[in-house]
Amino acid sequence: MTYNTNDMLPSWPVLTANYILDNIFQTLCISNWRNYIPDGMRMKGAWLSHESSEFISDVLPRLDTYSDFVAQNKSSYWSFSNMMQFARTPSTSLGVVTTKDSLVVLFGLVFVMRRIKGILIPYFCSVGRQIGRSTHGLSWEINNEERIIKFGEYVFRFMYHLTVSIVGLWYFWDKPWWDEQKGGVETVFIGHPYHPIDVGMTWYYLLQCAYNIEAMLSLMELSFTFKTQSIVKDAKIQSPLKISWSSTCRGDFPEMFVHHVITNLLVIGSSHCRFTRIGSMVFMVHDISDVPVDMSKLANFMKWKVATIVSFSLLLVTWVAARLYILPFVIVKGVFDYNSRLYEVESLINVKHYFLMLPAFEGLLLGITSLHGFWFLILVRILFRLVVKGERHDLSEHKHGEKSEDEMVHSDSMKETSTNKKMD
């Protein structure tokens, strides 16, 4: 059975609106809501005539849950050995991050990751404080506590990106979607949604999802301060929670916030719709190119000029290769070129559901690619300052009007000299 994609299908916004309305009214137990609107709006071919009441998850192949696993083995629900065995079983509910089993695991992974960061980052910050004191002087250390906190964060990020990149290269090395000789990106769509979910893919996705959620939380913590206050002040009612910008807020917070939102939507959406293969490709592109990003930030902090130049050069090469070539011209292009293969095989999924999923997925991929282009322009500006002016100034880390690090070091040294003269 094959589908004709031209058979009376509405545009994506119309189909999406019908899908949202159907699910809202179904939740409210008003599944026959079309009976209450004018005939002209619900007759065949009209905007509101396209019924899409099924959730996408309802029509995808069912995966065994932990409860199913326990029932099949007739064993204890709380048995640790059962949990470990279930974690090592392919194609279970853990393979989709929106299932109840996965959400429980995700909550645990995020908690553990934050606990690990809580132990490691203070140690990394103390190392950064010693380095800053030795390279910039005591006054710099006193006036740059925010940068020291960010140093600890970047050490953790570097360790994570390096580790997950090595693991990813090892695990995905022989996968067909990375090899044009074996089919390349086209294999992502052939056989969907019946792809088996290997144990490695399951835990790779869970870990990546947990990291991205934690990264979003960390971005908010670094960017805002939250204080409780009285509800009534000067006879006026005010919010019990006061939110203000933090001194550690990144200079490119709006772009980073949008990036994290898009990334989390891609992670969750691709897993929910069983597009984990294409999602893993997007992960790999980002993780590998993030390693030199973290390296350059750390080298710049430590004032290692040669290391800064080398890591920044590596950053430009990997950024162009991974984020400006492989992502848009291999992955995204492949999604647009080969998604028609989804309609060429018999599937449980109605063609309408693919029309709902694909434009949203494609839009998110184009959005994140556009952000990469924007950040590349920032990298070019940093390169210009480094080569022409000799300034090692990270434009992504400083807010508008803030002095560069070289200027701050010069200012601190001038203050220290002036103080010494006065004491003399």
C-alpha positions in Angstrom: 0.0 0.0 0.0 1.4 3.4 -1.0 0.1 6.9 -0.2 -0.5 9.7 -2.6 0.6 12.8 -0.9 -1.6 15.0 -3.2 -4.9 13.4 -2.0 -6.9 16.3 -0.6 -4.5 17.3 2.1 -4.7 20.8 3.6 -1.7 23.0 4.3 0.3 22.3 7.4 -1.1 25.3 9.5 -4.7 24.1 8.7 -3.9 20.5 9.6 -2.1 21.5 12.7 -5.0 23.7 13.8 -7.5 20.8 13.3 -5.2 18.4 15.2 -4.9 20.8 18.2 -8.6 21.5 18.3 -9.5 17.8 18.0 -7.3 16.8 20.9 -8.5 19.8 23.1 -12.1 18.9 22.6 -11.5 15.2 23.0 -9.8 15.9 26.3 -13.0 17.9 27.2 -15.1 14.9 26.1 -16.6 17.0 23.3 -15.4 14.8 20.4 -18.4 15.8 18.2 -17.6 19.6 18.5 -17.9 20.0 14.7 -21.7 19.5 15.0 -21.9 22.9 16.7 -20.2 24.9 14.0 -21.7 26.1 10.7 -22.0 23.5 7.9 -19.7 25.6 5.6 -16.8 25.2 8.0 -17.1 21.4 8.4 -18.2 20.2 5.0 -15.7 18.1 3.0 -12.7 20.2 2.0 -13.4 23.0 4.4 -10.8 24.2 6.8 -12.2 22.5 9.9 -13.3 19.2 8.2 -10.0 17.4 8.6 -10.3 15.1 11.6 -7.1 14.2 13.4 -8.2 13.2 16.8 -5.6 10.5 17.3 -2.4 11.5 19.1 0.7 10.6 17.1 1.9 8.3 20.0 -1.4 6.4 19.7 -0.6 5.2 16.2 3.1 4.4 16.6 4.2 0.8 17.3 3.7 0.1 21.0 6.8 -0.5 23.1 6.9 -2.7 26.2 6.8 -0.8 29.5 8.5 -1.8 32.7 5.1 -3.1 34.0 4.8 -5.3 30.9 8.3 -6.6 31.5 7.6 -7.5 35.1 4.3 -9.2 34.1 6.0 -11.2 31.4 8.7 -12.4 33.8 6.3 -12.8 36.7 8.7 -11.2 39.1 8.9 -8.4 41.7 8.2 -4.9 40.5 10.9 -3.4 42.8 13.6 -5.9 42.1 16.8 -4.2 41.2 17.9 -7.0 39.0 14.7 -6.7 37.0 15.3 -2.9 36.6 18.8 -3.6 35.3 17.6 -6.2 32.9 14.9 -3.9 31.6 17.5 -1.2 31.1 19.5 -3.6 29.0 16.5 -4.6 26.8 16.2 -3.1 23.3 13.0 -1.4 22.0 11.3 -0.7 25.3 9.5 2.4 26.5 12.9 3.8 27.7 13.6 4.4 24.0 11.0 7.2 23.9 11.8 10.1 26.3 8.1 11.1 26.7 6.9 7.8 28.2 6.4 7.5 32.0 9.3 5.1 32.4 11.7 7.4 30.6 10.5 10.5 32.5 11.3 8.7 35.8 14.8 7.9 34.5 15.3 11.4 33.1 14.4 13.0 36.4 16.9 10.7 38.1 19.6 11.5 35.5 19.1 15.3 35.8 19.3 15.0 39.6 22.5 13.0 39.5 24.0 15.3 36.9 23.3 18.3 39.0 24.7 16.6 42.1 27.9 15.7 40.2 28.2 19.3 39.0 27.6 20.5 42.5 30.7 18.5 43.6 33.0 19.1 40.6 32.3 22.8 39.7 33.4 24.3 43.1 36.7 22.3 42.6 37.0 23.6 39.1 36.3 27.1 40.3 39.0 26.9 42.9 41.5 25.9 40.1 40.3 28.8 38.0 40.7 31.1 40.9 44.3 30.0 41.4 45.0 30.4 37.7 43.4 33.9 37.6 45.4 35.0 40.6 48.7 33.8 39.0 48.0 35.3 35.5 46.1 38.5 36.3 46.8 39.3 39.9 44.8 39.4 43.2 42.7 42.4 42.2 41.4 40.5 39.1 40.4 37.6 41.2 38.4 39.9 43.5 36.6 41.7 40.7 35.9 38.7 38.4 34.1 36.1 40.5 31.5 35.8 37.7 34.2 34.7 35.2 35.6 32.2 37.7 32.1 30.7 38.1 31.8 30.4 34.3 35.3 28.8 34.2 34.0 26.0 36.4 31.0 25.5 34.2 33.1 25.4 31.0 35.4 22.8 32.5 32.4 20.5 33.1 31.0 21.2 29.7 34.4 20.4 28.1 34.6 17.1 29.9 31.0 16.2 29.0 31.3 17.1 25.3 34.7 15.4 24.9 33.4 12.2 26.6 30.1 12.0 24.7 31.8 12.8 21.4 34.3 9.9 21.8 31.4 7.5 22.8 29.3 8.8 19.9 32.1 8.3 17.4 32.6 4.7 18.7 29.0 3.8 18.8 27.8 5.4 15.5 30.9 4.7 13.5 29.4 1.9 11.3 25.8 3.0 11.3 24.3 3.2 7.8 22.8 6.7 8.2 26.4 8.1 8.5 27.6 6.1 5.5 26.5 7.1 1.9 27.6 3.7 0.6 25.1 2.1 2.9 22.2 4.5 2.2 23.1 7.6 4.3 20.4 9.8 5.5 17.8 8.0 3.3 17.9 5.0 5.7 16.5 7.3 8.4 13.1 7.2 6.7 13.1 3.7 5.1 11.1 1.5 7.4 9.9 4.2 9.8 8.4 3.8 12.4 9.4 0.2 12.8 13.1 0.8 13.5 14.4 -1.2 16.4 15.8 1.0 19.3 19.1 -0.4 20.4 20.1 -0.2 24.0 23.0 2.1 23.1 20.6 4.5 21.3 18.2 4.4 24.2 20.8 5.5 26.8 22.6 7.9 24.4 19.3 9.7 24.0 18.4 9.6 27.7 21.8 11.0 28.7 21.7 13.7 26.0 18.1 14.7 26.9 19.1 14.9 30.6 22.1 17.1 29.8 20.1 19.5 27.6 17.5 19.9 30.3 20.2 20.5 32.9 21.9 23.0 30.6 18.6 24.9 30.3 18.3 25.0 34.1 21.9 26.1 34.4 21.4 28.9 31.8 18.5 30.2 33.8 20.4 30.0 37.1 23.4 31.9 35.6 21.1 34.5 34.0 18.5 35.4 36.7 18.3 35.9 40.4 15.2 35.0 42.3 14.2 36.6 45.6 11.0 36.4 47.6 9.4 39.6 48.8 6.3 40.8 50.6 3.1 40.6 48.6 2.0 44.0 49.9 4.3 47.0 49.8 3.2 50.7 50.2 -0.4 49.6 50.0 0.2 48.0 46.6 0.0 44.4 45.7 3.2 43.0 44.1 4.5 39.6 43.0 5.8 37.5 45.8 8.8 36.5 43.6 11.2 39.1 42.3 13.2 38.1 39.2 16.2 40.2 38.0 19.2 39.8 35.7 22.2 38.2 37.3 25.8 39.5 37.0 26.8 36.1 35.5 24.3 36.4 32.6 25.8 35.7 29.2 26.0 38.4 26.6 24.2 36.3 24.1 21.5 35.1 26.5 18.6 35.6 24.0 20.3 33.5 21.3 21.3 30.8 23.8 17.8 30.7 25.3 16.3 30.2 21.8 19.0 27.6 21.0 18.2 25.6 24.2 14.4 25.8 23.5 14.9 24.5 19.9 17.4 21.8 21.0 15.0 20.5 23.7 12.1 20.5 21.3 14.2 18.6 18.7 15.4 16.1 21.4 11.9 15.4 22.8 10.1 15.6 19.4 12.5 13.4 17.5 12.3 10.8 20.3 8.5 11.0 20.6 8.1 10.5 16.8 10.7 7.8 16.6 13.2 9.9 14.6 16.1 9.1 17.0 18.5 8.3 14.1 18.3 11.8 12.6 18.4 13.2 16.1 21.6 11.3 16.9 23.2 12.9 13.8 22.3 16.4 15.1 23.7 15.5 18.5 27.0 14.3 17.0 27.4 17.5 14.9 26.9 19.7 18.0 29.0 17.7 20.5 32.1 17.4 18.3 32.1 21.1 17.4 31.4 22.1 21.0 34.8 20.5 22.2 37.0 23.3 20.6 34.4 25.9 21.7 35.0 24.9 25.4 38.8 24.6 24.7 39.0 28.1 23.4 37.1 29.6 26.3 39.3 27.8 28.8 42.5 28.7 27.0 41.4 32.4 26.8 40.6 32.4 30.5 44.1 31.0 31.4 45.8 33.5 29.0 47.5 30.8 27.1 48.0 32.7 23.8 49.3 29.8 21.7 46.6 27.4 23.0 43.9 30.1 22.4 45.0 30.6 18.8 45.2 26.8 18.2 41.9 26.0 19.8 40.2 28.9 18.1 41.5 27.9 14.7 40.2 24.3 15.4 36.9 25.8 16.5 36.5 27.7 13.2 37.4 24.6 11.1 35.0 22.2 13.0 32.3 24.9 13.1 32.3 25.3 9.4 32.7 21.6 8.7 30.1 20.3 11.2 27.5 23.1 11.7 27.7 25.0 8.4 28.3 22.1 6.0 27.3 18.7 7.5 24.2 19.9 9.3 22.6 22.0 6.5 23.9 20.3 3.4 24.0 16.6 4.5 21.4 16.2 7.4 18.9 18.9 6.7 19.1 18.5 2.9 18.7 14.8 3.4 15.5 15.3 5.5 14.0 17.4 2.7 15.2 15.1 -0.1 14.2 11.8 1.3 11.2 12.4 3.6 9.0 11.3 0.7 10.1 7.7 1.4 7.8 7.8 4.4 4.8 7.6 2.1 6.0 4.7 0.0 5.5 1.9 2.4 2.6 0.5 4.3 2.5 2.0 7.8 0.4 2.3 10.9 0.7 6.0 10.6 -1.9 8.0 8.6 -0.3 10.3 6.1 -1.8 13.3 7.9 0.5 12.5 10.9 3.6 12.8 8.7 2.3 16.1 7.4 2.0 17.2 11.0 5.4 16.0 12.1 7.7 16.8 9.2 7.2 20.6 8.7 7.7 21.2 12.5 10.8 19.0 12.5 12.2 20.8 9.4 11.4 24.2 10.8 13.3 23.5 14.0 16.3 22.2 12.0 16.3 25.3 9.9 16.0 27.5 13.0 19.0 25.9 14.7 21.0 26.1 11.5 20.2 29.9 11.3 21.6 30.3 14.8 24.8 28.7 13.8 25.2 31.2 11.0 24.6 34.0 13.4 27.2 32.7 15.8 29.7 32.2 13.0 29.5 36.0 12.4 30.4 36.5 16.0 33.3 34.1 15.6 34.5 36.1 12.6 34.4 39.3 14.7 36.4 37.6 17.5 39.0 36.5 14.9 39.2 40.0 13.6 39.9 41.4 17.1 42.4 38.6 17.8 44.4 39.1 14.5 44.1 42.9 14.0 43.8 44.3 17.5 45.4 41.4 19.5 42.3 41.3 21.8 41.2 37.9 23.1 37.6 39.1 23.7 34.8 36.5 23.8 31.8 38.5 22.4 29.4 35.8 23.4 30.2 36.2 27.1 30.1 39.9 27.6 27.2 42.3 27.6 27.0 45.4 25.4 29.2 48.1 26.7 31.2 45.9 29.0 35.0 46.1 28.9 37.0 43.4 27.3 39.1 41.1 29.5 42.3 42.8 28.3 40.9 46.2 29.1 39.8 44.9 32.6 43.2 43.5 33.3 44.9 46.7 32.2 42.4 48.7 34.4 43.1 46.4 37.4 46.8 46.8 37.0 46.5 50.6 36.8 44.4 50.6 40.0 47.0 48.4 41.7 49.9 50.6 40.6 48.0 53.7 41.8 47.3 52.1 45.1 51.0 51.1 45.5 52.1 54.7 44.8 49.7 56.1 47.4 51.0 53.7 49.9 54.6 54.7 49.1 
